[in-house]
Amino acid sequence: ALSSAASDVYKRQMHNGKFDDKFNNLFADKQKMLEVEKEKKDIDQLEWVFEEFHLQRKFRGCEYVIAGKVSDDVSEQQLRNSIMEFLKRKTKLYVVPELCTSKTNDEESVDIGVIDSNNRVAIIEVKYFVKQGLFVAENKKAYSEKRFLDGYKQLDKYCIHLNEDNYDLHSAFLYMFYADVKSREEVIKDAEAYLAEYMSIEGEEACSCLLYTSPSPRDCS
């Protein structure tokens, strides 16, 4: 049996008759990696992951925001990729860009799909709108709050396809990046009104989806 003093050999390595502290550092790094892995979230905690993404953008800044204004060349692909990379780092899930939601139509793809170890699927559609005057170029604008309605329609279609193909659909999210003079609470209220409008048109056949909005540039600056 090893004594308690001798057991420390497991944490260090002998090299030319001397202990190599680099091995000790490697051991500590491995332990840290294991701890980080344990902290990764599962599919039931996606809203928590989105909130962490939000807070990091708010306090560390956004790469697509310049001195409180949105970069003129911002794109939904760039915004999608920023969330996708965060999901890869912060979750245990398999993250799929442009997840095809239909076995018969290759063009029916949601922006991001995430799959857990039980093959449960969550889908995330990414959109944005920017009010005129909030881009670096004063006369530029992009879309409007009606992008919420567009997002709901697309998610509903994707949900229907996944259900028809017998996927175990866990949840659907619309992640909206926006820049507006309204407060976040006002934007969320408007988004909920668009969802209510869509649900009233589609009725019980509509797939209910979860909403998550990003911080505005004012929050990012």
LOKE-5318 format. One record per atom (N, C-alpha, C): residue number from 1; residue in three letters; x, y, z. Coordinates in Angstrom, 3 decimals. Layout:
<recs>
i;aa;c1;c2;c3
NUM;ALA;X;Y;Z
...
</recs>
This chain:
<recs>
i;aa;c1;c2;c3
1;ALA;0.843;-1.189;0.000
1;ALA;0.000;0.000;0.000
1;ALA;0.876;1.235;0.000
2;LEU;0.429;2.285;-0.716
2;LEU;1.184;3.517;-0.767
2;LEU;0.867;4.383;0.439
3;SER;1.878;5.056;0.949
3;SER;1.643;6.001;2.031
3;SER;1.049;7.265;1.438
4;SER;0.517;8.123;2.314
4;SER;-0.082;9.355;1.828
4;SER;0.960;10.235;1.159
5;ALA;2.204;10.188;1.640
5;ALA;3.267;10.995;1.041
5;ALA;3.618;10.470;-0.339
6;ALA;3.679;9.137;-0.447
6;ALA;4.061;8.537;-1.724
6;ALA;2.973;8.699;-2.782
7;SER;1.715;8.855;-2.364
7;SER;0.625;8.955;-3.322
7;SER;0.734;10.194;-4.193
8;ASP;1.532;11.177;-3.753
8;ASP;1.697;12.400;-4.541
8;ASP;2.405;12.129;-5.855
9;VAL;3.037;10.952;-5.977
9;VAL;3.713;10.584;-7.218
9;VAL;2.726;10.564;-8.375
10;TYR;1.456;10.252;-8.093
10;TYR;0.449;10.226;-9.145
10;TYR;0.239;11.600;-9.770
11;LYS;0.590;12.658;-9.037
11;LYS;0.367;14.008;-9.530
11;LYS;1.615;14.624;-10.144
12;ARG;2.753;13.937;-9.996
12;ARG;3.986;14.490;-10.540
12;ARG;4.746;13.396;-11.282
13;GLN;5.662;13.796;-12.103
13;GLN;6.383;12.851;-12.923
13;GLN;7.878;13.037;-12.696
14;MET;8.618;11.921;-12.627
14;MET;10.071;11.972;-12.450
14;MET;10.749;12.174;-13.794
15;HIS;11.735;13.077;-13.827
15;HIS;12.518;13.292;-15.034
15;HIS;13.966;13.534;-14.617
16;ASN;14.867;12.617;-15.020
16;ASN;16.277;12.696;-14.627
16;ASN;16.443;12.789;-13.111
17;GLY;15.640;12.028;-12.389
17;GLY;15.763;11.979;-10.938
17;GLY;15.115;13.143;-10.217
18;LYS;14.420;14.040;-10.949
18;LYS;13.781;15.192;-10.327
18;LYS;12.308;15.231;-10.704
19;PHE;11.510;15.811;-9.813
19;PHE;10.084;15.955;-10.099
19;PHE;9.871;17.012;-11.178
20;ASP;8.997;16.710;-12.118
20;ASP;8.674;17.634;-13.194
20;ASP;7.342;18.315;-12.864
21;ASP;7.413;19.604;-12.495
21;ASP;6.206;20.327;-12.103
21;ASP;5.254;20.573;-13.266
22;LYS;5.736;20.443;-14.514
22;LYS;4.869;20.627;-15.668
22;LYS;3.750;19.598;-15.672
23;PHE;4.081;18.380;-15.192
23;PHE;3.062;17.337;-15.117
23;PHE;1.998;17.714;-14.098
24;ASN;2.456;18.321;-12.994
24;ASN;1.514;18.772;-11.967
24;ASN;0.557;19.816;-12.538
25;ASN;1.090;20.738;-13.357
25;ASN;0.250;21.750;-13.986
25;ASN;-0.727;21.114;-14.973
26;LEU;-0.254;20.086;-15.693
26;LEU;-1.104;19.377;-16.641
26;LEU;-2.263;18.710;-15.929
27;PHE;-1.968;18.125;-14.778
27;PHE;-2.999;17.476;-13.974
27;PHE;-4.053;18.495;-13.541
28;ALA;-3.592;19.674;-13.097
28;ALA;-4.511;20.724;-12.666
28;ALA;-5.365;21.201;-13.836
29;ASP;-4.748;21.322;-15.024
29;ASP;-5.499;21.750;-16.207
29;ASP;-6.576;20.737;-16.572
30;LYS;-6.224;19.445;-16.434
30;LYS;-7.198;18.405;-16.746
30;LYS;-8.368;18.458;-15.780
31;GLN;-8.065;18.682;-14.496
31;GLN;-9.124;18.792;-13.499
31;GLN;-10.037;19.970;-13.806
32;LYS;-9.433;21.081;-14.239
32;LYS;-10.215;22.263;-14.584
32;LYS;-11.116;21.985;-15.784
33;MET;-10.580;21.260;-16.771
33;MET;-11.371;20.913;-17.946
33;MET;-12.569;20.049;-17.574
34;LEU;-12.347;19.114;-16.637
34;LEU;-13.439;18.254;-16.186
34;LEU;-14.514;19.062;-15.477
35;GLU;-14.082;20.053;-14.682
35;GLU;-15.033;20.904;-13.976
35;GLU;-15.849;21.738;-14.957
36;VAL;-15.175;22.278;-15.987
36;VAL;-15.872;23.065;-17.006
36;VAL;-16.894;22.199;-17.735
37;GLU;-16.499;20.954;-18.032
37;GLU;-17.402;20.031;-18.738
37;GLU;-18.650;19.763;-17.912
38;LYS;-18.478;19.622;-16.588
38;LYS;-19.617;19.363;-15.711
38;LYS;-20.586;20.543;-15.681
39;GLU;-20.061;21.748;-15.886
39;GLU;-20.890;22.950;-15.828
39;GLU;-21.680;23.184;-17.117
40;LYS;-21.381;22.448;-18.166
40;LYS;-22.087;22.647;-19.430
40;LYS;-23.565;22.271;-19.281
41;LYS;-24.413;23.003;-19.991
41;LYS;-25.854;22.871;-19.828
41;LYS;-26.457;21.886;-20.819
42;ASP;-27.631;21.352;-20.445
42;ASP;-28.320;20.427;-21.333
42;ASP;-29.491;21.134;-22.015
43;ILE;-30.269;20.390;-22.731
43;ILE;-31.322;20.975;-23.567
43;ILE;-32.426;21.642;-22.748
44;ASP;-32.609;21.218;-21.501
44;ASP;-33.618;21.830;-20.643
44;ASP;-33.177;23.181;-20.097
45;GLN;-31.918;23.542;-20.322
45;GLN;-31.370;24.781;-19.759
45;GLN;-30.971;25.790;-20.834
46;LEU;-31.555;25.674;-22.004
46;LEU;-31.183;26.563;-23.099
46;LEU;-31.498;28.024;-22.795
47;GLU;-32.600;28.280;-22.123
47;GLU;-32.922;29.670;-21.790
47;GLU;-31.847;30.271;-20.891
48;TRP;-31.314;29.457;-19.985
48;TRP;-30.223;29.930;-19.118
48;TRP;-28.994;30.268;-19.962
49;VAL;-28.712;29.447;-20.966
49;VAL;-27.558;29.694;-21.852
49;VAL;-27.750;30.992;-22.630
50;PHE;-28.962;31.226;-23.140
50;PHE;-29.243;32.466;-23.845
50;PHE;-29.067;33.680;-22.933
51;GLU;-29.483;33.526;-21.677
51;GLU;-29.343;34.643;-20.742
51;GLU;-27.868;34.938;-20.467
52;GLU;-27.048;33.905;-20.360
52;GLU;-25.612;34.120;-20.160
52;GLU;-25.000;34.797;-21.384
53;PHE;-25.424;34.366;-22.578
53;PHE;-24.959;34.995;-23.815
53;PHE;-25.321;36.485;-23.812
54;HIS;-26.546;36.767;-23.437
54;HIS;-27.031;38.148;-23.329
54;HIS;-26.137;38.958;-22.395
55;LEU;-25.884;38.440;-21.196
55;LEU;-25.118;39.190;-20.194
55;LEU;-23.678;39.417;-20.638
56;GLN;-23.088;38.421;-21.269
56;GLN;-21.721;38.592;-21.745
56;GLN;-21.658;39.668;-22.823
57;ARG;-22.645;39.701;-23.713
57;ARG;-22.680;40.737;-24.741
57;ARG;-22.881;42.109;-24.108
58;LYS;-23.710;42.149;-23.098
58;LYS;-24.032;43.421;-22.450
58;LYS;-22.806;44.032;-21.773
59;PHE;-22.039;43.197;-21.073
59;PHE;-20.935;43.734;-20.277
59;PHE;-19.576;43.674;-20.970
60;ARG;-19.423;42.794;-21.951
60;ARG;-18.145;42.697;-22.662
60;ARG;-18.176;43.363;-24.034
61;GLY;-19.380;43.699;-24.491
61;GLY;-19.508;44.353;-25.784
61;GLY;-19.807;43.378;-26.909
62;CYS;-20.234;43.922;-28.046
62;CYS;-20.586;43.125;-29.220
62;CYS;-19.668;43.512;-30.372
63;GLU;-19.163;42.532;-31.083
63;GLU;-18.230;42.818;-32.169
63;GLU;-18.888;43.538;-33.335
64;TYR;-20.208;43.491;-33.402
64;TYR;-20.917;44.148;-34.495
64;TYR;-21.451;45.524;-34.089
65;VAL;-21.039;46.017;-32.910
65;VAL;-21.440;47.339;-32.447
65;VAL;-20.208;48.226;-32.341
66;ILE;-20.271;49.397;-32.977
66;ILE;-19.151;50.333;-32.996
66;ILE;-19.610;51.653;-32.393
67;ALA;-19.068;51.980;-31.212
67;ALA;-19.418;53.240;-30.533
67;ALA;-20.928;53.436;-30.427
68;GLY;-21.630;52.366;-30.052
68;GLY;-23.074;52.451;-29.856
68;GLY;-23.904;52.342;-31.111
69;LYS;-23.264;52.132;-32.269
69;LYS;-23.995;51.987;-33.526
69;LYS;-23.704;50.599;-34.127
70;VAL;-24.683;50.092;-34.881
70;VAL;-24.542;48.772;-35.496
70;VAL;-23.680;48.875;-36.754
71;SER;-22.765;47.938;-36.903
71;SER;-21.915;47.905;-38.090
71;SER;-22.774;47.756;-39.340
72;ASP;-22.441;48.503;-40.400
72;ASP;-23.244;48.489;-41.629
72;ASP;-23.260;47.131;-42.314
73;ASP;-22.213;46.339;-42.111
73;ASP;-22.125;45.055;-42.820
73;ASP;-22.553;43.863;-41.958
74;VAL;-23.260;44.108;-40.860
74;VAL;-23.741;43.015;-40.021
74;VAL;-24.691;42.127;-40.830
75;SER;-24.660;40.834;-40.562
75;SER;-25.519;39.898;-41.289
75;SER;-26.109;38.881;-40.328
76;GLU;-27.213;38.268;-40.752
76;GLU;-27.815;37.229;-39.912
76;GLU;-26.882;36.038;-39.765
77;GLN;-26.073;35.769;-40.778
77;GLN;-25.107;34.677;-40.680
77;GLN;-24.089;34.951;-39.578
78;GLN;-23.595;36.181;-39.507
78;GLN;-22.657;36.555;-38.451
78;GLN;-23.294;36.411;-37.070
79;LEU;-24.531;36.870;-36.951
79;LEU;-25.235;36.786;-35.675
79;LEU;-25.512;35.329;-35.300
80;ARG;-25.910;34.548;-36.293
80;ARG;-26.148;33.113;-36.058
80;ARG;-24.882;32.432;-35.570
81;ASN;-23.761;32.724;-36.228
81;ASN;-22.501;32.070;-35.868
81;ASN;-22.055;32.425;-34.458
82;SER;-22.333;33.652;-34.025
82;SER;-21.925;34.048;-32.675
82;SER;-22.680;33.245;-31.620
83;ILE;-23.970;33.013;-31.841
83;ILE;-24.747;32.181;-30.907
83;ILE;-24.306;30.730;-30.996
84;MET;-24.080;30.264;-32.203
84;MET;-23.725;28.865;-32.418
84;MET;-22.421;28.510;-31.695
85;GLU;-21.414;29.370;-31.797
85;GLU;-20.139;29.113;-31.133
85;GLU;-20.303;29.126;-29.617
86;PHE;-21.168;29.998;-29.122
86;PHE;-21.427;30.054;-27.682
86;PHE;-22.101;28.769;-27.208
87;LEU;-23.056;28.274;-27.989
87;LEU;-23.735;27.022;-27.644
87;LEU;-22.759;25.848;-27.609
88;LYS;-21.801;25.846;-28.524
88;LYS;-20.798;24.769;-28.551
88;LYS;-19.948;24.778;-27.286
89;ARG;-19.637;25.984;-26.801
89;ARG;-18.788;26.092;-25.611
89;ARG;-19.553;25.823;-24.324
90;LYS;-20.827;26.184;-24.294
90;LYS;-21.550;26.214;-23.035
90;LYS;-22.538;25.060;-22.830
91;THR;-22.729;24.217;-23.840
91;THR;-23.687;23.126;-23.684
91;THR;-23.048;21.770;-23.988
92;LYS;-23.747;20.727;-23.590
92;LYS;-23.338;19.356;-23.883
92;LYS;-23.926;18.873;-25.204
93;LEU;-24.569;19.764;-25.914
93;LEU;-25.384;19.387;-27.066
93;LEU;-24.582;19.346;-28.358
94;TYR;-25.087;18.563;-29.298
94;TYR;-24.536;18.534;-30.644
94;TYR;-25.186;19.677;-31.411
95;VAL;-24.377;20.624;-31.852
95;VAL;-24.883;21.841;-32.482
95;VAL;-24.745;21.728;-34.000
96;VAL;-25.879;21.923;-34.698
96;VAL;-25.905;21.744;-36.152
96;VAL;-26.332;23.041;-36.833
97;PRO;-25.466;23.642;-37.668
97;PRO;-25.895;24.813;-38.441
97;PRO;-26.785;24.387;-39.601
98;GLU;-27.789;25.199;-39.890
98;GLU;-28.688;24.926;-41.020
98;GLU;-29.247;23.494;-40.961
99;LEU;-29.844;23.159;-39.842
99;LEU;-30.441;21.830;-39.676
99;LEU;-31.619;21.662;-40.618
100;CYS;-31.540;20.659;-41.484
100;CYS;-32.632;20.389;-42.417
100;CYS;-33.813;19.805;-41.643
101;THR;-34.979;20.441;-41.768
101;THR;-36.154;20.011;-41.006
101;THR;-37.120;19.147;-41.813
102;SER;-36.767;18.876;-43.069
102;SER;-37.651;18.074;-43.916
102;SER;-36.837;17.018;-44.664
103;LYS;-37.328;15.799;-44.670
103;LYS;-36.643;14.718;-45.376
103;LYS;-36.873;14.786;-46.888
104;THR;-37.828;15.602;-47.300
104;THR;-38.158;15.667;-48.729
104;THR;-37.769;16.988;-49.387
105;ASN;-37.397;17.990;-48.564
105;ASN;-37.046;19.296;-49.119
105;ASN;-35.777;19.814;-48.447
106;ASP;-34.655;19.761;-49.164
106;ASP;-33.364;20.156;-48.602
106;ASP;-33.295;21.640;-48.259
107;GLU;-34.173;22.446;-48.843
107;GLU;-34.118;23.890;-48.611
107;GLU;-34.838;24.309;-47.337
108;GLU;-35.528;23.377;-46.687
108;GLU;-36.236;23.681;-45.444
108;GLU;-35.281;23.495;-44.265
109;SER;-34.509;24.536;-43.954
109;SER;-33.486;24.424;-42.910
109;SER;-33.628;25.552;-41.898
110;VAL;-33.619;25.196;-40.615
110;VAL;-33.637;26.179;-39.549
110;VAL;-32.193;26.607;-39.278
111;ASP;-32.007;27.811;-38.777
111;ASP;-30.656;28.356;-38.601
111;ASP;-29.758;27.457;-37.749
112;ILE;-30.264;27.030;-36.598
112;ILE;-29.463;26.206;-35.684
112;ILE;-30.337;25.089;-35.112
113;GLY;-29.798;23.892;-35.102
113;GLY;-30.441;22.783;-34.408
113;GLY;-29.500;22.277;-33.325
114;VAL;-30.031;21.892;-32.174
114;VAL;-29.223;21.278;-31.120
114;VAL;-29.873;19.962;-30.722
115;ILE;-29.053;18.964;-30.507
115;ILE;-29.542;17.605;-30.231
115;ILE;-28.858;17.078;-28.986
116;ASP;-29.636;16.516;-28.066
116;ASP;-29.027;15.975;-26.848
116;ASP;-28.779;14.476;-26.984
117;SER;-28.271;13.864;-25.923
117;SER;-27.892;12.452;-25.966
117;SER;-29.088;11.527;-26.103
118;ASN;-30.288;12.045;-25.843
118;ASN;-31.512;11.251;-26.003
118;ASN;-32.214;11.537;-27.337
119;ASN;-31.488;12.219;-28.231
119;ASN;-31.999;12.573;-29.563
119;ASN;-33.175;13.541;-29.527
120;ARG;-33.290;14.291;-28.432
120;ARG;-34.269;15.366;-28.401
120;ARG;-33.694;16.556;-29.171
121;VAL;-34.560;17.247;-29.894
121;VAL;-34.118;18.324;-30.776
121;VAL;-34.737;19.652;-30.351
122;ALA;-33.910;20.691;-30.322
122;ALA;-34.402;22.063;-30.169
122;ALA;-33.933;22.853;-31.387
123;ILE;-34.779;23.747;-31.882
123;ILE;-34.411;24.529;-33.056
123;ILE;-34.402;26.013;-32.706
124;ILE;-33.519;26.745;-33.366
124;ILE;-33.340;28.171;-33.088
124;ILE;-33.285;28.925;-34.410
125;GLU;-34.214;29.837;-34.596
125;GLU;-34.204;30.702;-35.767
125;GLU;-33.665;32.071;-35.341
126;VAL;-32.711;32.594;-36.100
126;VAL;-32.050;33.855;-35.749
126;VAL;-32.456;34.943;-36.739
127;LYS;-32.922;36.072;-36.209
127;LYS;-33.281;37.203;-37.052
127;LYS;-32.841;38.504;-36.375
128;TYR;-32.926;39.600;-37.145
128;TYR;-32.588;40.896;-36.556
128;TYR;-33.353;42.008;-37.252
129;PHE;-33.485;43.127;-36.545
129;PHE;-33.983;44.354;-37.168
129;PHE;-33.269;45.541;-36.531
130;VAL;-33.027;46.558;-37.334
130;VAL;-32.305;47.743;-36.876
130;VAL;-33.046;48.984;-37.362
131;LYS;-33.387;49.846;-36.451
131;LYS;-34.094;51.075;-36.791
131;LYS;-33.140;52.052;-37.480
132;GLN;-33.690;52.799;-38.433
132;GLN;-32.880;53.796;-39.132
132;GLN;-32.293;54.792;-38.131
133;GLY;-31.013;55.121;-38.326
133;GLY;-30.319;56.014;-37.418
133;GLY;-29.444;55.284;-36.417
134;LEU;-29.598;53.944;-36.335
134;LEU;-28.816;53.163;-35.376
134;LEU;-27.711;52.344;-36.033
135;PHE;-27.634;52.392;-37.371
135;PHE;-26.455;51.894;-38.069
135;PHE;-25.382;52.991;-38.041
136;VAL;-24.154;52.620;-38.355
136;VAL;-23.088;53.613;-38.482
136;VAL;-23.465;54.628;-39.563
137;ALA;-23.991;54.112;-40.692
137;ALA;-24.517;54.989;-41.750
137;ALA;-25.929;55.421;-41.351
138;GLU;-26.127;56.699;-41.157
138;GLU;-27.378;57.222;-40.596
138;GLU;-28.615;56.877;-41.423
139;ASN;-28.462;56.765;-42.756
139;ASN;-29.631;56.543;-43.614
139;ASN;-29.949;55.062;-43.831
140;LYS;-29.160;54.176;-43.258
140;LYS;-29.364;52.735;-43.461
140;LYS;-30.341;52.192;-42.420
141;LYS;-31.148;51.215;-42.837
141;LYS;-32.018;50.504;-41.902
141;LYS;-32.148;49.063;-42.361
142;ALA;-32.648;48.214;-41.494
142;ALA;-32.798;46.798;-41.854
142;ALA;-34.041;46.223;-41.182
143;TYR;-35.030;45.907;-41.991
143;TYR;-36.223;45.221;-41.529
143;TYR;-36.991;46.056;-40.495
144;SER;-37.888;45.408;-39.797
144;SER;-38.686;46.062;-38.764
144;SER;-39.117;44.993;-37.764
145;GLU;-39.950;45.402;-36.814
145;GLU;-40.426;44.438;-35.822
145;GLU;-41.267;43.324;-36.439
146;LYS;-41.698;43.504;-37.676
146;LYS;-42.456;42.439;-38.344
146;LYS;-41.594;41.196;-38.568
147;ARG;-40.293;41.326;-38.342
147;ARG;-39.421;40.151;-38.417
147;ARG;-39.839;39.107;-37.383
148;PHE;-40.474;39.543;-36.307
148;PHE;-40.989;38.585;-35.335
148;PHE;-42.018;37.679;-35.994
149;LEU;-42.918;38.286;-36.747
149;LEU;-43.962;37.505;-37.419
149;LEU;-43.346;36.541;-38.430
150;ASP;-42.344;37.018;-39.171
150;ASP;-41.635;36.151;-40.120
150;ASP;-41.011;34.957;-39.395
151;GLY;-40.394;35.239;-38.258
151;GLY;-39.745;34.176;-37.504
151;GLY;-40.723;33.138;-36.984
152;TYR;-41.869;33.606;-36.480
152;TYR;-42.890;32.674;-35.986
152;TYR;-43.405;31.769;-37.093
153;LYS;-43.624;32.357;-38.261
153;LYS;-44.121;31.573;-39.395
153;LYS;-43.119;30.486;-39.781
154;GLN;-41.838;30.870;-39.837
154;GLN;-40.819;29.892;-40.214
154;GLN;-40.695;28.790;-39.167
155;LEU;-40.668;29.157;-37.899
155;LEU;-40.557;28.147;-36.854
155;LEU;-41.737;27.193;-36.874
156;ASP;-42.925;27.736;-37.104
156;ASP;-44.124;26.897;-37.161
156;ASP;-43.988;25.861;-38.265
157;LYS;-43.519;26.302;-39.424
157;LYS;-43.329;25.394;-40.559
157;LYS;-42.310;24.312;-40.220
158;TYR;-41.197;24.711;-39.590
158;TYR;-40.157;23.745;-39.230
158;TYR;-40.674;22.743;-38.196
159;CYS;-41.458;23.239;-37.235
159;CYS;-42.025;22.343;-36.213
159;CYS;-42.930;21.288;-36.848
160;ILE;-43.750;21.721;-37.783
160;ILE;-44.663;20.794;-38.469
160;ILE;-43.876;19.708;-39.196
161;HIS;-42.827;20.122;-39.929
161;HIS;-42.015;19.152;-40.660
161;HIS;-41.342;18.151;-39.721
162;LEU;-40.788;18.651;-38.623
162;LEU;-40.094;17.761;-37.677
162;LEU;-41.063;16.782;-37.037
163;ASN;-42.251;17.273;-36.707
163;ASN;-43.254;16.385;-36.113
163;ASN;-43.726;15.329;-37.108
164;GLU;-43.870;15.739;-38.360
164;GLU;-44.288;14.782;-39.393
164;GLU;-43.241;13.692;-39.594
165;ASP;-41.977;14.046;-39.418
165;ASP;-40.894;13.074;-39.595
165;ASP;-40.524;12.378;-38.294
166;ASN;-41.384;12.552;-37.277
166;ASN;-41.251;11.844;-35.987
166;ASN;-39.977;12.188;-35.219
167;TYR;-39.508;13.423;-35.350
167;TYR;-38.424;13.878;-34.481
167;TYR;-38.983;14.126;-33.093
168;ASP;-38.145;13.964;-32.076
168;ASP;-38.544;14.281;-30.707
168;ASP;-38.233;15.762;-30.474
169;LEU;-39.190;16.606;-30.858
169;LEU;-38.988;18.055;-30.804
169;LEU;-39.171;18.549;-29.368
170;HIS;-38.122;19.095;-28.805
170;HIS;-38.138;19.573;-27.423
170;HIS;-38.658;21.009;-27.332
171;SER;-38.128;21.903;-28.161
171;SER;-38.509;23.312;-28.089
171;SER;-38.072;24.044;-29.346
172;ALA;-38.656;25.227;-29.537
172;ALA;-38.307;26.084;-30.673
172;ALA;-38.118;27.504;-30.167
173;PHE;-37.033;28.124;-30.576
173;PHE;-36.707;29.474;-30.115
173;PHE;-36.565;30.432;-31.297
174;LEU;-37.069;31.642;-31.104
174;LEU;-36.765;32.732;-32.017
174;LEU;-35.817;33.666;-31.277
175;TYR;-34.578;33.763;-31.760
175;TYR;-33.606;34.667;-31.134
175;TYR;-33.503;35.903;-32.014
176;MET;-33.957;37.026;-31.459
176;MET;-34.009;38.267;-32.229
176;MET;-32.955;39.252;-31.737
177;PHE;-32.012;39.578;-32.621
177;PHE;-31.106;40.694;-32.365
177;PHE;-31.814;41.953;-32.828
178;TYR;-31.671;43.029;-32.096
178;TYR;-32.355;44.241;-32.525
178;TYR;-31.618;45.489;-32.041
179;ALA;-31.868;46.587;-32.737
179;ALA;-31.422;47.902;-32.308
179;ALA;-32.601;48.840;-32.481
180;ASP;-33.077;49.401;-31.389
180;ASP;-34.278;50.217;-31.431
180;ASP;-34.213;51.233;-30.298
181;VAL;-34.996;52.281;-30.418
181;VAL;-35.033;53.277;-29.342
181;VAL;-35.916;52.795;-28.186
182;LYS;-36.707;51.775;-28.426
182;LYS;-37.560;51.216;-27.380
182;LYS;-36.740;50.431;-26.369
183;SER;-37.288;50.281;-25.178
183;SER;-36.634;49.461;-24.159
183;SER;-36.813;47.986;-24.493
184;ARG;-36.025;47.147;-23.850
184;ARG;-36.135;45.707;-24.079
184;ARG;-37.538;45.216;-23.715
185;GLU;-38.090;45.746;-22.622
185;GLU;-39.420;45.324;-22.180
185;GLU;-40.482;45.682;-23.222
186;GLU;-40.338;46.861;-23.835
186;GLU;-41.291;47.276;-24.862
186;GLU;-41.181;46.396;-26.104
187;VAL;-39.963;46.030;-26.470
187;VAL;-39.758;45.175;-27.639
187;VAL;-40.353;43.788;-27.384
188;ILE;-40.127;43.254;-26.195
188;ILE;-40.685;41.940;-25.857
188;ILE;-42.220;41.988;-25.872
189;LYS;-42.789;43.075;-25.374
189;LYS;-44.249;43.225;-25.398
189;LYS;-44.763;43.221;-26.830
190;ASP;-44.081;43.945;-27.720
190;ASP;-44.477;43.962;-29.131
190;ASP;-44.330;42.567;-29.750
191;ALA;-43.239;41.871;-29.389
191;ALA;-43.018;40.531;-29.931
191;ALA;-44.121;39.574;-29.499
192;GLU;-44.537;39.695;-28.254
192;GLU;-45.611;38.841;-27.751
192;GLU;-46.932;39.150;-28.461
193;ALA;-47.123;40.428;-28.829
193;ALA;-48.336;40.808;-29.567
193;ALA;-48.326;40.177;-30.963
194;TYR;-47.149;40.151;-31.602
194;TYR;-47.041;39.498;-32.915
194;TYR;-47.304;37.992;-32.793
195;LEU;-46.822;37.399;-31.716
195;LEU;-47.061;35.965;-31.515
195;LEU;-48.549;35.702;-31.304
196;ALA;-49.197;36.547;-30.501
196;ALA;-50.633;36.392;-30.265
196;ALA;-51.411;36.552;-31.572
197;GLU;-50.959;37.508;-32.402
197;GLU;-51.602;37.720;-33.703
197;GLU;-51.475;36.473;-34.570
198;TYR;-50.277;35.900;-34.593
198;TYR;-50.054;34.715;-35.422
198;TYR;-50.856;33.521;-34.895
199;MET;-50.883;33.353;-33.588
199;MET;-51.622;32.242;-32.993
199;MET;-53.119;32.381;-33.250
200;SER;-53.609;33.614;-33.268
200;SER;-55.043;33.815;-33.502
200;SER;-55.417;33.466;-34.934
201;ILE;-54.461;33.657;-35.854
201;ILE;-54.712;33.330;-37.270
201;ILE;-54.626;31.825;-37.490
202;GLU;-53.576;31.217;-36.923
202;GLU;-53.331;29.796;-37.166
202;GLU;-54.091;28.881;-36.213
203;GLY;-54.515;29.439;-35.067
203;GLY;-55.282;28.646;-34.106
203;GLY;-54.456;27.545;-33.457
204;GLU;-55.110;26.462;-33.102
204;GLU;-54.470;25.377;-32.373
204;GLU;-53.439;24.633;-33.215
205;GLU;-53.483;24.829;-34.519
205;GLU;-52.538;24.133;-35.391
205;GLU;-51.134;24.725;-35.304
206;ALA;-51.047;25.952;-34.793
206;ALA;-49.748;26.620;-34.734
206;ALA;-48.867;25.987;-33.667
207;CYS;-47.593;25.909;-33.970
207;CYS;-46.618;25.398;-32.998
207;CYS;-46.189;26.552;-32.108
208;SER;-46.416;26.440;-30.812
208;SER;-46.002;27.516;-29.916
208;SER;-44.489;27.494;-29.774
209;CYS;-43.877;28.658;-29.874
209;CYS;-42.413;28.730;-29.773
209;CYS;-42.011;29.698;-28.672
210;LEU;-40.820;29.489;-28.169
210;LEU;-40.292;30.354;-27.136
210;LEU;-39.592;31.540;-27.775
211;LEU;-39.612;32.648;-27.082
211;LEU;-39.024;33.875;-27.606
211;LEU;-37.816;34.264;-26.780
212;TYR;-36.750;34.658;-27.440
212;TYR;-35.633;35.250;-26.718
212;TYR;-35.088;36.397;-27.544
213;THR;-34.951;37.562;-26.919
213;THR;-34.407;38.723;-27.624
213;THR;-33.061;39.100;-27.041
214;SER;-32.189;39.562;-27.896
214;SER;-30.849;39.948;-27.455
214;SER;-30.875;41.372;-26.912
215;PRO;-29.790;41.784;-26.239
215;PRO;-29.699;43.179;-25.826
215;PRO;-29.551;44.111;-27.008
216;SER;-30.011;45.333;-26.855
216;SER;-29.847;46.325;-27.916
216;SER;-28.425;46.855;-27.896
217;PRO;-28.009;47.594;-28.938
217;PRO;-26.670;48.172;-28.924
217;PRO;-26.389;49.040;-27.720
218;ARG;-27.428;49.683;-27.189
218;ARG;-27.197;50.499;-25.998
218;ARG;-26.739;49.624;-24.831
219;ASP;-27.268;48.407;-24.751
219;ASP;-26.850;47.481;-23.702
219;ASP;-25.461;46.938;-23.968
220;CYS;-25.082;46.850;-25.240
220;CYS;-23.787;46.270;-25.612
220;CYS;-22.648;47.260;-25.439
221;SER;-22.950;48.538;-25.488
221;SER;-21.874;49.536;-25.501
221;SER;-21.249;49.701;-24.130
</recs>
